[in-house]
Structures are given as structure tokens and as C-alpha cells.
Amino acid sequence: MSDQDLEKQNFAELPIGKNEDVEFAEELADEADKKAMQRAAEADARAQNK
């Protein structure tokens, strides 16, 4: 079985995550966390527009 076949078998039934509820303390966020949150929001917006 090829790697591609294994990937299809293992991930075909997984739900696509959207707006996942993650506990987050903004007061503890550093600059990298804030940039990651911004990138995630931009990615969600792009996915919505498809």
C-alpha cells in the first residue's frame, strides 16, 4: 500500500476543524501567539470564501 493510500485511509473520515474551542489566556500570550492567532483568523476567512 502506498503512502498516499495510507493517508486516504487514515484521514478520509476525520472532520474538518473550524473555530475549534481552545482555552487561551490572552494576558499570557507572547508576540508569536498573537501572530499565530492572526494567521489562523486569516486562514479561516480564506476557507470561508472558497
mmCIF file of the N, C-alpha and C atoms, coordinates in Angstrom:
data_MODEL
# 
_entry.id   MODEL 
# 
loop_
_atom_site.group_PDB 
_atom_site.id 
_atom_site.type_symbol 
_atom_site.label_atom_id 
_atom_site.label_alt_id 
_atom_site.label_comp_id 
_atom_site.label_asym_id 
_atom_site.label_entity_id 
_atom_site.label_seq_id 
_atom_site.pdbx_PDB_ins_code 
_atom_site.Cartn_x 
_atom_site.Cartn_y 
_atom_site.Cartn_z 
_atom_site.occupancy 
_atom_site.B_iso_or_equiv 
_atom_site.pdbx_formal_charge 
_atom_site.auth_seq_id 
_atom_site.auth_comp_id 
_atom_site.auth_asym_id 
_atom_site.auth_atom_id 
_atom_site.pdbx_PDB_model_num 
ATOM 1   N N  . MET A 1 1  ? 0.863   -1.180 0.000  1.00 0.00 ? 1  MET A N  1 
ATOM 2   C CA . MET A 1 1  ? 0.000   0.000  0.000  1.00 0.00 ? 1  MET A CA 1 
ATOM 3   C C  . MET A 1 1  ? 0.902   1.235  0.000  1.00 0.00 ? 1  MET A C  1 
ATOM 4   N N  . SER A 1 2  ? 0.606   2.175  -0.861 1.00 0.00 ? 2  SER A N  1 
ATOM 5   C CA . SER A 1 2  ? 1.440   3.372  -0.964 1.00 0.00 ? 2  SER A CA 1 
ATOM 6   C C  . SER A 1 2  ? 1.146   4.345  0.179  1.00 0.00 ? 2  SER A C  1 
ATOM 7   N N  . ASP A 1 3  ? 2.038   5.300  0.357  1.00 0.00 ? 3  ASP A N  1 
ATOM 8   C CA . ASP A 1 3  ? 1.833   6.322  1.388  1.00 0.00 ? 3  ASP A CA 1 
ATOM 9   C C  . ASP A 1 3  ? 0.556   7.106  1.132  1.00 0.00 ? 3  ASP A C  1 
ATOM 10  N N  . GLN A 1 4  ? 0.278   7.369  -0.136 1.00 0.00 ? 4  GLN A N  1 
ATOM 11  C CA . GLN A 1 4  ? -0.929  8.129  -0.483 1.00 0.00 ? 4  GLN A CA 1 
ATOM 12  C C  . GLN A 1 4  ? -2.185  7.337  -0.106 1.00 0.00 ? 4  GLN A C  1 
ATOM 13  N N  . ASP A 1 5  ? -2.175  6.026  -0.349 1.00 0.00 ? 5  ASP A N  1 
ATOM 14  C CA . ASP A 1 5  ? -3.317  5.187  0.026  1.00 0.00 ? 5  ASP A CA 1 
ATOM 15  C C  . ASP A 1 5  ? -3.504  5.176  1.539  1.00 0.00 ? 5  ASP A C  1 
ATOM 16  N N  . LEU A 1 6  ? -2.391  5.087  2.275  1.00 0.00 ? 6  LEU A N  1 
ATOM 17  C CA . LEU A 1 6  ? -2.476  5.103  3.736  1.00 0.00 ? 6  LEU A CA 1 
ATOM 18  C C  . LEU A 1 6  ? -3.046  6.424  4.231  1.00 0.00 ? 6  LEU A C  1 
ATOM 19  N N  . GLU A 1 7  ? -2.616  7.516  3.617  1.00 0.00 ? 7  GLU A N  1 
ATOM 20  C CA . GLU A 1 7  ? -3.114  8.826  4.034  1.00 0.00 ? 7  GLU A CA 1 
ATOM 21  C C  . GLU A 1 7  ? -4.618  8.922  3.808  1.00 0.00 ? 7  GLU A C  1 
ATOM 22  N N  . LYS A 1 8  ? -5.085  8.463  2.673  1.00 0.00 ? 8  LYS A N  1 
ATOM 23  C CA . LYS A 1 8  ? -6.523  8.485  2.393  1.00 0.00 ? 8  LYS A CA 1 
ATOM 24  C C  . LYS A 1 8  ? -7.274  7.614  3.390  1.00 0.00 ? 8  LYS A C  1 
ATOM 25  N N  . GLN A 1 9  ? -6.727  6.457  3.702  1.00 0.00 ? 9  GLN A N  1 
ATOM 26  C CA . GLN A 1 9  ? -7.376  5.538  4.632  1.00 0.00 ? 9  GLN A CA 1 
ATOM 27  C C  . GLN A 1 9  ? -7.428  6.134  6.038  1.00 0.00 ? 9  GLN A C  1 
ATOM 28  N N  . ASN A 1 10 ? -6.354  6.732  6.478  1.00 0.00 ? 10 ASN A N  1 
ATOM 29  C CA . ASN A 1 10 ? -6.265  7.221  7.848  1.00 0.00 ? 10 ASN A CA 1 
ATOM 30  C C  . ASN A 1 10 ? -6.988  8.534  8.081  1.00 0.00 ? 10 ASN A C  1 
ATOM 31  N N  . PHE A 1 11 ? -7.109  9.367  7.076  1.00 0.00 ? 11 PHE A N  1 
ATOM 32  C CA . PHE A 1 11 ? -7.638  10.705 7.286  1.00 0.00 ? 11 PHE A CA 1 
ATOM 33  C C  . PHE A 1 11 ? -8.947  10.985 6.560  1.00 0.00 ? 11 PHE A C  1 
ATOM 34  N N  . ALA A 1 12 ? -9.428  10.046 5.796  1.00 0.00 ? 12 ALA A N  1 
ATOM 35  C CA . ALA A 1 12 ? -10.621 10.286 4.987  1.00 0.00 ? 12 ALA A CA 1 
ATOM 36  C C  . ALA A 1 12 ? -11.850 10.596 5.829  1.00 0.00 ? 12 ALA A C  1 
ATOM 37  N N  . GLU A 1 13 ? -11.960 10.027 7.003  1.00 0.00 ? 13 GLU A N  1 
ATOM 38  C CA . GLU A 1 13 ? -13.163 10.184 7.818  1.00 0.00 ? 13 GLU A CA 1 
ATOM 39  C C  . GLU A 1 13 ? -13.043 11.242 8.912  1.00 0.00 ? 13 GLU A C  1 
ATOM 40  N N  . LEU A 1 14 ? -11.898 11.916 8.979  1.00 0.00 ? 14 LEU A N  1 
ATOM 41  C CA . LEU A 1 14 ? -11.727 12.920 10.025 1.00 0.00 ? 14 LEU A CA 1 
ATOM 42  C C  . LEU A 1 14 ? -12.527 14.177 9.700  1.00 0.00 ? 14 LEU A C  1 
ATOM 43  N N  . PRO A 1 15 ? -13.150 14.772 10.701 1.00 0.00 ? 15 PRO A N  1 
ATOM 44  C CA . PRO A 1 15 ? -13.886 16.019 10.455 1.00 0.00 ? 15 PRO A CA 1 
ATOM 45  C C  . PRO A 1 15 ? -12.912 17.165 10.210 1.00 0.00 ? 15 PRO A C  1 
ATOM 46  N N  . ILE A 1 16 ? -13.354 18.143 9.474  1.00 0.00 ? 16 ILE A N  1 
ATOM 47  C CA . ILE A 1 16 ? -12.540 19.329 9.226  1.00 0.00 ? 16 ILE A CA 1 
ATOM 48  C C  . ILE A 1 16 ? -12.783 20.301 10.369 1.00 0.00 ? 16 ILE A C  1 
ATOM 49  N N  . GLY A 1 17 ? -11.732 20.663 11.076 1.00 0.00 ? 17 GLY A N  1 
ATOM 50  C CA . GLY A 1 17 ? -11.863 21.556 12.219 1.00 0.00 ? 17 GLY A CA 1 
ATOM 51  C C  . GLY A 1 17 ? -12.125 22.989 11.792 1.00 0.00 ? 17 GLY A C  1 
ATOM 52  N N  . LYS A 1 18 ? -13.007 23.636 12.513 1.00 0.00 ? 18 LYS A N  1 
ATOM 53  C CA . LYS A 1 18 ? -13.316 25.037 12.237 1.00 0.00 ? 18 LYS A CA 1 
ATOM 54  C C  . LYS A 1 18 ? -13.699 25.675 13.562 1.00 0.00 ? 18 LYS A C  1 
ATOM 55  N N  . ASN A 1 19 ? -13.105 26.800 13.841 1.00 0.00 ? 19 ASN A N  1 
ATOM 56  C CA . ASN A 1 19 ? -13.424 27.521 15.074 1.00 0.00 ? 19 ASN A CA 1 
ATOM 57  C C  . ASN A 1 19 ? -13.346 26.604 16.288 1.00 0.00 ? 19 ASN A C  1 
ATOM 58  N N  . GLU A 1 20 ? -12.248 25.895 16.389 1.00 0.00 ? 20 GLU A N  1 
ATOM 59  C CA . GLU A 1 20 ? -12.085 24.970 17.496 1.00 0.00 ? 20 GLU A CA 1 
ATOM 60  C C  . GLU A 1 20 ? -11.989 25.745 18.805 1.00 0.00 ? 20 GLU A C  1 
ATOM 61  N N  . ASP A 1 21 ? -12.633 25.225 19.832 1.00 0.00 ? 21 ASP A N  1 
ATOM 62  C CA . ASP A 1 21 ? -12.641 25.863 21.137 1.00 0.00 ? 21 ASP A CA 1 
ATOM 63  C C  . ASP A 1 21 ? -11.357 25.495 21.877 1.00 0.00 ? 21 ASP A C  1 
ATOM 64  N N  . VAL A 1 22 ? -10.471 26.464 22.002 1.00 0.00 ? 22 VAL A N  1 
ATOM 65  C CA . VAL A 1 22 ? -9.206  26.245 22.680 1.00 0.00 ? 22 VAL A CA 1 
ATOM 66  C C  . VAL A 1 22 ? -9.110  27.249 23.811 1.00 0.00 ? 22 VAL A C  1 
ATOM 67  N N  . GLU A 1 23 ? -8.840  26.749 25.006 1.00 0.00 ? 23 GLU A N  1 
ATOM 68  C CA . GLU A 1 23 ? -8.709  27.650 26.148 1.00 0.00 ? 23 GLU A CA 1 
ATOM 69  C C  . GLU A 1 23 ? -7.403  28.427 25.997 1.00 0.00 ? 23 GLU A C  1 
ATOM 70  N N  . PHE A 1 24 ? -7.492  29.724 26.174 1.00 0.00 ? 24 PHE A N  1 
ATOM 71  C CA . PHE A 1 24 ? -6.346  30.577 25.903 1.00 0.00 ? 24 PHE A CA 1 
ATOM 72  C C  . PHE A 1 24 ? -6.384  31.782 26.826 1.00 0.00 ? 24 PHE A C  1 
ATOM 73  N N  . ALA A 1 25 ? -5.281  32.060 27.486 1.00 0.00 ? 25 ALA A N  1 
ATOM 74  C CA . ALA A 1 25 ? -5.187  33.229 28.355 1.00 0.00 ? 25 ALA A CA 1 
ATOM 75  C C  . ALA A 1 25 ? -4.446  34.324 27.585 1.00 0.00 ? 25 ALA A C  1 
ATOM 76  N N  . GLU A 1 26 ? -5.195  35.298 27.086 1.00 0.00 ? 26 GLU A N  1 
ATOM 77  C CA . GLU A 1 26 ? -4.584  36.333 26.249 1.00 0.00 ? 26 GLU A CA 1 
ATOM 78  C C  . GLU A 1 26 ? -3.522  37.126 27.010 1.00 0.00 ? 26 GLU A C  1 
ATOM 79  N N  . GLU A 1 27 ? -3.696  37.291 28.296 1.00 0.00 ? 27 GLU A N  1 
ATOM 80  C CA . GLU A 1 27 ? -2.699  38.054 29.061 1.00 0.00 ? 27 GLU A CA 1 
ATOM 81  C C  . GLU A 1 27 ? -1.362  37.318 29.147 1.00 0.00 ? 27 GLU A C  1 
ATOM 82  N N  . LEU A 1 28 ? -1.358  36.010 28.872 1.00 0.00 ? 28 LEU A N  1 
ATOM 83  C CA . LEU A 1 28 ? -0.113  35.241 28.882 1.00 0.00 ? 28 LEU A CA 1 
ATOM 84  C C  . LEU A 1 28 ? 0.471   35.065 27.480 1.00 0.00 ? 28 LEU A C  1 
ATOM 85  N N  . ALA A 1 29 ? -0.216  35.571 26.473 1.00 0.00 ? 29 ALA A N  1 
ATOM 86  C CA . ALA A 1 29 ? 0.223   35.399 25.087 1.00 0.00 ? 29 ALA A CA 1 
ATOM 87  C C  . ALA A 1 29 ? 1.443   36.257 24.795 1.00 0.00 ? 29 ALA A C  1 
ATOM 88  N N  . ASP A 1 30 ? 2.376   35.672 24.063 1.00 0.00 ? 30 ASP A N  1 
ATOM 89  C CA . ASP A 1 30 ? 3.513   36.466 23.602 1.00 0.00 ? 30 ASP A CA 1 
ATOM 90  C C  . ASP A 1 30 ? 3.265   36.876 22.150 1.00 0.00 ? 30 ASP A C  1 
ATOM 91  N N  . GLU A 1 31 ? 4.225   37.542 21.559 1.00 0.00 ? 31 GLU A N  1 
ATOM 92  C CA . GLU A 1 31 ? 4.051   38.049 20.191 1.00 0.00 ? 31 GLU A CA 1 
ATOM 93  C C  . GLU A 1 31 ? 3.807   36.912 19.200 1.00 0.00 ? 31 GLU A C  1 
ATOM 94  N N  . ALA A 1 32 ? 4.496   35.786 19.376 1.00 0.00 ? 32 ALA A N  1 
ATOM 95  C CA . ALA A 1 32 ? 4.306   34.646 18.469 1.00 0.00 ? 32 ALA A CA 1 
ATOM 96  C C  . ALA A 1 32 ? 2.877   34.112 18.559 1.00 0.00 ? 32 ALA A C  1 
ATOM 97  N N  . ASP A 1 33 ? 2.326   34.070 19.769 1.00 0.00 ? 33 ASP A N  1 
ATOM 98  C CA . ASP A 1 33 ? 0.942   33.616 19.942 1.00 0.00 ? 33 ASP A CA 1 
ATOM 99  C C  . ASP A 1 33 ? -0.029  34.548 19.228 1.00 0.00 ? 33 ASP A C  1 
ATOM 100 N N  . LYS A 1 34 ? 0.207   35.839 19.355 1.00 0.00 ? 34 LYS A N  1 
ATOM 101 C CA . LYS A 1 34 ? -0.683  36.821 18.725 1.00 0.00 ? 34 LYS A CA 1 
ATOM 102 C C  . LYS A 1 34 ? -0.611  36.736 17.202 1.00 0.00 ? 34 LYS A C  1 
ATOM 103 N N  . LYS A 1 35 ? 0.596   36.529 16.666 1.00 0.00 ? 35 LYS A N  1 
ATOM 104 C CA . LYS A 1 35 ? 0.744   36.372 15.217 1.00 0.00 ? 35 LYS A CA 1 
ATOM 105 C C  . LYS A 1 35 ? 0.059   35.091 14.752 1.00 0.00 ? 35 LYS A C  1 
ATOM 106 N N  . ALA A 1 36 ? 0.185   34.029 15.530 1.00 0.00 ? 36 ALA A N  1 
ATOM 107 C CA . ALA A 1 36 ? -0.460  32.763 15.173 1.00 0.00 ? 36 ALA A CA 1 
ATOM 108 C C  . ALA A 1 36 ? -1.975  32.907 15.175 1.00 0.00 ? 36 ALA A C  1 
ATOM 109 N N  . MET A 1 37 ? -2.509  33.646 16.136 1.00 0.00 ? 37 MET A N  1 
ATOM 110 C CA . MET A 1 37 ? -3.957  33.877 16.176 1.00 0.00 ? 37 MET A CA 1 
ATOM 111 C C  . MET A 1 37 ? -4.398  34.660 14.944 1.00 0.00 ? 37 MET A C  1 
ATOM 112 N N  . GLN A 1 38 ? -3.613  35.649 14.542 1.00 0.00 ? 38 GLN A N  1 
ATOM 113 C CA . GLN A 1 38 ? -3.951  36.445 13.361 1.00 0.00 ? 38 GLN A CA 1 
ATOM 114 C C  . GLN A 1 38 ? -3.906  35.580 12.102 1.00 0.00 ? 38 GLN A C  1 
ATOM 115 N N  . ARG A 1 39 ? -2.865  34.747 11.978 1.00 0.00 ? 39 ARG A N  1 
ATOM 116 C CA . ARG A 1 39 ? -2.767  33.864 10.808 1.00 0.00 ? 39 ARG A CA 1 
ATOM 117 C C  . ARG A 1 39 ? -3.929  32.883 10.773 1.00 0.00 ? 39 ARG A C  1 
ATOM 118 N N  . ALA A 1 40 ? -4.326  32.360 11.917 1.00 0.00 ? 40 ALA A N  1 
ATOM 119 C CA . ALA A 1 40 ? -5.446  31.422 11.967 1.00 0.00 ? 40 ALA A CA 1 
ATOM 120 C C  . ALA A 1 40 ? -6.739  32.097 11.547 1.00 0.00 ? 40 ALA A C  1 
ATOM 121 N N  . ALA A 1 41 ? -6.949  33.316 11.989 1.00 0.00 ? 41 ALA A N  1 
ATOM 122 C CA . ALA A 1 41 ? -8.162  34.053 11.612 1.00 0.00 ? 41 ALA A CA 1 
ATOM 123 C C  . ALA A 1 41 ? -8.173  34.324 10.113 1.00 0.00 ? 41 ALA A C  1 
ATOM 124 N N  . GLU A 1 42 ? -7.021  34.675 9.555  1.00 0.00 ? 42 GLU A N  1 
ATOM 125 C CA . GLU A 1 42 ? -6.932  34.918 8.113  1.00 0.00 ? 42 GLU A CA 1 
ATOM 126 C C  . GLU A 1 42 ? -7.176  33.634 7.326  1.00 0.00 ? 42 GLU A C  1 
ATOM 127 N N  . ALA A 1 43 ? -6.656  32.516 7.813  1.00 0.00 ? 43 ALA A N  1 
ATOM 128 C CA . ALA A 1 43 ? -6.873  31.230 7.142  1.00 0.00 ? 43 ALA A CA 1 
ATOM 129 C C  . ALA A 1 43 ? -8.343  30.840 7.192  1.00 0.00 ? 43 ALA A C  1 
ATOM 130 N N  . ASP A 1 44 ? -8.996  31.060 8.328  1.00 0.00 ? 44 ASP A N  1 
ATOM 131 C CA . ASP A 1 44 ? -10.432 30.774 8.438  1.00 0.00 ? 44 ASP A CA 1 
ATOM 132 C C  . ASP A 1 44 ? -11.223 31.619 7.448  1.00 0.00 ? 44 ASP A C  1 
ATOM 133 N N  . ALA A 1 45 ? -10.845 32.887 7.299  1.00 0.00 ? 45 ALA A N  1 
ATOM 134 C CA . ALA A 1 45 ? -11.548 33.774 6.369  1.00 0.00 ? 45 ALA A CA 1 
ATOM 135 C C  . ALA A 1 45 ? -11.368 33.298 4.928  1.00 0.00 ? 45 ALA A C  1 
ATOM 136 N N  . ARG A 1 46 ? -10.141 32.866 4.588  1.00 0.00 ? 46 ARG A N  1 
ATOM 137 C CA . ARG A 1 46 ? -9.912  32.350 3.229  1.00 0.00 ? 46 ARG A CA 1 
ATOM 138 C C  . ARG A 1 46 ? -10.722 31.086 2.989  1.00 0.00 ? 46 ARG A C  1 
ATOM 139 N N  . ALA A 1 47 ? -10.789 30.214 3.979  1.00 0.00 ? 47 ALA A N  1 
ATOM 140 C CA . ALA A 1 47 ? -11.541 28.963 3.833  1.00 0.00 ? 47 ALA A CA 1 
ATOM 141 C C  . ALA A 1 47 ? -13.029 29.242 3.661  1.00 0.00 ? 47 ALA A C  1 
ATOM 142 N N  . GLN A 1 48 ? -13.524 30.269 4.318  1.00 0.00 ? 48 GLN A N  1 
ATOM 143 C CA . GLN A 1 48 ? -14.940 30.631 4.210  1.00 0.00 ? 48 GLN A CA 1 
ATOM 144 C C  . GLN A 1 48 ? -15.277 31.121 2.807  1.00 0.00 ? 48 GLN A C  1 
ATOM 145 N N  . ASN A 1 49 ? -14.310 31.740 2.132  1.00 0.00 ? 49 ASN A N  1 
ATOM 146 C CA . ASN A 1 49 ? -14.545 32.343 0.820  1.00 0.00 ? 49 ASN A CA 1 
ATOM 147 C C  . ASN A 1 49 ? -14.409 31.362 -0.334 1.00 0.00 ? 49 ASN A C  1 
ATOM 148 N N  . LYS A 1 50 ? -14.080 30.122 -0.061 1.00 0.00 ? 50 LYS A N  1 
ATOM 149 C CA . LYS A 1 50 ? -13.915 29.133 -1.147 1.00 0.00 ? 50 LYS A CA 1 
ATOM 150 C C  . LYS A 1 50 ? -15.242 28.700 -1.680 1.00 0.00 ? 50 LYS A C  1 
# 
